[in-house]
Amino acid sequence: MIADRAFDADRFRRSIEARGAVPNIPPKTNRRWKSCFSPALYRNRNAIERMFCRLKDFRRVATRYDRLAATYLAAVHIAAIVAFWL
């Protein structure tokens, strides 16, 4: 699981590890014990953040007009197709 520095707490790390995932969180500067961290994996997080920003450019997706989850998912799919196309 990839997260930013705000989630660098022992309780978050323990809960992630309890679920069977490996946390990839950059350590805070004031942390005494520095855990293992892969900058190469962390770079992929930026691509996902940019994808969510492009999806939020579509008003229907950002404001969540749809009441049903299936309809909202269809709107997200259409917005993703249009964003990828452009």
Beta strands, then each sheet from edge to edge (+ up, - down):
end
